[in-house]
Amino acid sequence: AAFLTQTVCLDDTTVKFEIWDTAGQERYHSLAPMYYRGAQAAIVVYDITNTDTFVRAKNWVKELQRQASPNIVIALAGNKADLANKRAVDFQ
């Protein structure tokens, strides 16, 4: 897993990004609340060539909807768009 924290100042606003890349490893699932507690936004990424990653991504979205801030903005993004000929997850 990889973790990165970056603070960016935009005009009079400071935005703190906490990027958490677990590569889909379930062993990090129990740590998740520590990272999304207080989050205002989340991007959940899945691999368009692997349906299992899409199922897991949907589960992450459901968990965020249940456990995170009620106003959290959630984006679901498919990666590996360059492998469109190997797409296993249909557009939804």
N, C-alpha and C positions, 0 to 999 in steps of 0.2 A: 504494500500500500504506500501511497505517497500523499503527503500533507503539505499544504502551502498556505501561508497567511500573508496577505498583501493589503496594505492600507493605501488608499488613493485619495488625494484631496482634489475636489472639483469645486472651484469657486469657494463658497463658504461652507461646503459640505464635505465631511470625511466619510468615506465608505470603506468598510473593512470586508475583504473577501477572504473566506476560509474555504479552500478547495481541498476536497477529500476524495481521492481516487483509490478505491479499493479493488478495482478490476473485477468486481462482482464477487469477491471472496466473502462468503457468509460468516466467516469467523469474526468479521468486524461489525456484524449486525448489532451485537449487544452494546457496542460503543456509540452507535448512531445517535441516540437521544442527546448525548453530550455535545454533538456537533450541530444538530438542528435546533436545539433549544434556543429560542430567541432569534432564530433566522427569519429574515424577511422574504427570502427567495431561495429556491432550490432548483437545480437543473439535474434531472435524472437522465442518464445516457444509457442507451442500449445499442447493440450491434445488429444492424439490419440483416446480416447474414445468419443470425442465430436466434431462433424463436425462443429458446430458453431464457436468453438475456432479456427479451421483451416481457416475458411472464414475470421475471424477477423485478424488472423496472416497474411494472404495474403494481406489484406488491409494495415497492418502496413508495410509490405515489399514494397508495391507500394508507400506509403507515404515516406518512407526512400529514395527510388529511386528518387522521385520527389524533396524532400525538403532537404535532407542531402547532405553532401559533395559528389561530383561526383565520388570520388575514394573510398567511403565507402565499406567495405567488410561486406556482410550480410549473416548470417547463419540462416537457418530455422531448428528448432529442435523440434521433437515430444517427449513429456514426457509421463510418465506412461507406459513405455514399459513392465513393469511387468504385465500389464493388457492386454496382447496381445489377449487373448480370448474375450475381450470386444471391440476390435479395431473397430472404426467406420470410420476412415480415411484410405483409401487404400494407399499403397505405390505409390508414384508418381515420 
